[in-house]
Amino acid sequence: MSEKKLRLGFIGAGGIAQAQMKIVKAYPDVELVAACDINDPSLAKAKADYGFPAVYTDWKEMLRRESFDAVSVCTPNGGHCAHTVGALQAGAHVLVEKPLAMNAKEGEAMLAAAKKAKRKLVIGFQWRFEPKAQFIRKMSEAGQFGNILFGRCKALRRRGIPNWGVFGRKDLQGGGPLIDIGVHIMEVTHYVMGSPKPVSASGQIFQYLGNKKSDVASMWPNWDHKTYTVEDLAVGQIRFENGAVMHVESSFAAHCKDEFNFSIMGEKGGADFDPISIHTDENGYMVDKSPAFIPSQDCFARKLRLFVDTALYGKPTEAPGEAGLMIQKMLDGIYESAAKGREVPIR
Ligand SMILES: NC(=O)c1ccc[n+]([C@@H]2O[C@H](COP(=O)([O-])OP(=O)(O)OC[C@H]3O[C@@H](n4cnc5c(N)ncnc54)[C@H](O)[C@@H]3O)[C@@H](O)[C@H]2O)c1
């Protein structure tokens, strides 16, 4: 490996930023330069645990004073656009945590800023790097499923409304479970389907639990129900240009079992993500099969390694900002359809 080091900064030093810091601190080719957060305890922890030589409470000041090769944007969704555009304009490549932004309009501004600054914009999708997802994608590329007709994906929590951060605030997050956790399972399902172009969306969102005080025992009790303005449950359907369809279900609170899974169905075969299984016909029989061994790999760490490889060594990314924008348009479409009560086009 060369002597080069990626001079890396962070905007936002909360939960996911610290998960990233823990991993990249161990990389010999990364130098942690500075971090910024408006919350002093987060900043103090980042400094104490990861040894940032400089910390800031104002991201603009940090970008003015420091010089970065790359910046990781780990603020709530409402900050993604401004912080990403600011970092790109300051000459840094950017990894922005999922979702790309609050909406596709912001996402388009971010992609335009990356193009203008001639810098890379990588979306922090990790599930596409999960080994079982990679296996399904490889089987798909090898033609095992034929044309993929349908994808069904679920990111369902029975009672999992975050009791930290601003995940219940529509004004700061853009939405609830659909944009927060649905985005994960949508990105990987869409990826294994071959990333077809979305053309229309329909969906519905429901709020019935999160905005009320609850005494039901749950994993994360006592969330802030007074500021809860997002959906509890979202369901949606996306139609693609190639005729395929994807269904999504996502909840913070729903009367169902917890589930994070997807299935795909094609003309020649299909697959389930977890437990991994391929469904096909062979020699006159219907056959289910699964790989005998899949190497384990932390997909979150993988996305960070790949970002460093892209930003420092110019390697191509499997998670370009454009992939984030395509998913964002689907999210926007489902929310718009829910508001209008009809299917809407995606442009
Ligand atoms: N990839 C994943 O698996 C994953 C998991 C969790 C969260 N996320 C994403 O990461 C982002 C952050 O989520 P989190 O769980 O870390 O939330 P968090 O609330 O733990 O952290 C967000 C931090 O951003 C800080 N912040 C807010 N406004 C700021 C500003 N203007 N300047 C600087 N700092 C500011 C907050 O003080 C907070 O410390 C969200 O977009 C979320 O969707 C991704």
The ligand as an SDF file (V2000), in Angstrom:
LIG
                    3D

 44 48  0  0  0  0  0  0  0  0999 V2000
  -26.1380    3.2320    7.4920 N   0  0  0  0  0  0  0  0  0  0  0  0
  -26.7640    2.9270    8.5960 C   0  0  0  0  0  0  0  0  0  0  0  0
  -26.9490    1.7600    8.9530 O   0  0  0  0  0  0  0  0  0  0  0  0
  -27.2810    4.0340    9.4610 C   0  0  0  0  0  0  0  0  0  0  0  0
  -27.6570    3.7480   10.7780 C   0  0  0  0  0  0  0  0  0  0  0  0
  -28.1060    4.8020   11.5860 C   0  0  0  0  0  0  0  0  0  0  0  0
  -28.2000    6.0850   11.0650 C   0  0  0  0  0  0  0  0  0  0  0  0
  -27.8740    6.3280    9.7590 N   0  0  0  0  0  0  0  0  0  0  0  0
  -28.0170    7.6790    9.1900 C   0  0  0  0  0  0  0  0  0  0  0  0
  -27.0380    8.5410    9.7640 O   0  0  0  0  0  0  0  0  0  0  0  0
  -27.5720    9.8400    9.9650 C   0  0  0  0  0  0  0  0  0  0  0  0
  -27.3900   10.2210   11.4270 C   0  0  0  0  0  0  0  0  0  0  0  0
  -28.0610    9.2720   12.2400 O   0  0  0  0  0  0  0  0  0  0  0  0
  -27.5320    8.9190   13.7200 P   0  0  0  0  0  0  0  0  0  0  0  0
  -28.1720    7.6330   14.0870 O   0  0  0  0  0  0  0  0  0  0  0  0
  -26.0630    9.0370   13.8060 O   0  0  0  0  0  0  0  0  0  0  0  0
  -28.2340   10.1010   14.5230 O   0  0  0  0  0  0  0  0  0  0  0  0
  -27.7000   10.7910   15.8420 P   0  0  0  0  0  0  0  0  0  0  0  0
  -28.8220   11.6440   16.3210 O   0  0  0  0  0  0  0  0  0  0  0  0
  -27.1120    9.7750   16.7650 O   0  0  0  0  0  0  0  0  0  0  0  0
  -26.4990   11.7140   15.3210 O   0  0  0  0  0  0  0  0  0  0  0  0
  -26.6640   12.8340   14.4950 C   0  0  0  0  0  0  0  0  0  0  0  0
  -25.6870   13.8900   14.9970 C   0  0  0  0  0  0  0  0  0  0  0  0
  -25.7170   15.0030   14.1020 O   0  0  0  0  0  0  0  0  0  0  0  0
  -25.5560   16.1670   14.9160 C   0  0  0  0  0  0  0  0  0  0  0  0
  -25.9870   17.3550   14.1810 N   0  0  0  0  0  0  0  0  0  0  0  0
  -27.2450   17.7680   13.9230 C   0  0  0  0  0  0  0  0  0  0  0  0
  -27.2240   18.9180   13.2200 N   0  0  0  0  0  0  0  0  0  0  0  0
  -25.9190   19.2200   13.0340 C   0  0  0  0  0  0  0  0  0  0  0  0
  -25.2440   20.3070   12.3970 C   0  0  0  0  0  0  0  0  0  0  0  0
  -25.9220   21.2980   11.7940 N   0  0  0  0  0  0  0  0  0  0  0  0
  -23.8850   20.3270   12.3930 N   0  0  0  0  0  0  0  0  0  0  0  0
  -23.1880   19.3350   12.9930 C   0  0  0  0  0  0  0  0  0  0  0  0
  -23.7660   18.2810   13.6360 N   0  0  0  0  0  0  0  0  0  0  0  0
  -25.1180   18.2430   13.6570 C   0  0  0  0  0  0  0  0  0  0  0  0
  -26.3950   15.8670   16.1460 C   0  0  0  0  0  0  0  0  0  0  0  0
  -26.0570   16.7050   17.2360 O   0  0  0  0  0  0  0  0  0  0  0  0
  -26.0590   14.4000   16.3960 C   0  0  0  0  0  0  0  0  0  0  0  0
  -24.9590   14.2320   17.2800 O   0  0  0  0  0  0  0  0  0  0  0  0
  -29.0370    9.7830    9.5060 C   0  0  0  0  0  0  0  0  0  0  0  0
  -29.1490   10.2970    8.2150 O   0  0  0  0  0  0  0  0  0  0  0  0
  -29.3640    8.2970    9.5090 C   0  0  0  0  0  0  0  0  0  0  0  0
  -30.3230    7.9370    8.5460 O   0  0  0  0  0  0  0  0  0  0  0  0
  -27.3850    5.3290    8.9670 C   0  0  0  0  0  0  0  0  0  0  0  0
  1  2  1  0
  2  3  2  0
  2  4  1  0
  4  5  1  0
  4 44  2  0
  5  6  2  0
  6  7  1  0
  7  8  2  0
  8  9  1  0
  8 44  1  0
  9 10  1  0
  9 42  1  0
 10 11  1  0
 11 12  1  0
 11 40  1  0
 12 13  1  0
 13 14  1  0
 14 15  2  0
 14 16  1  0
 14 17  1  0
 17 18  1  0
 18 19  2  0
 18 20  1  0
 18 21  1  0
 21 22  1  0
 22 23  1  0
 23 24  1  0
 23 38  1  0
 24 25  1  0
 25 26  1  0
 25 36  1  0
 26 27  1  0
 26 35  1  0
 27 28  2  0
 28 29  1  0
 29 30  1  0
 29 35  2  0
 30 31  1  0
 30 32  2  0
 32 33  1  0
 33 34  2  0
 34 35  1  0
 36 37  1  0
 36 38  1  0
 38 39  1  0
 40 41  1  0
 40 42  1  0
 42 43  1  0
M  CHG  2   8   1  16  -1
M  END
$$$$
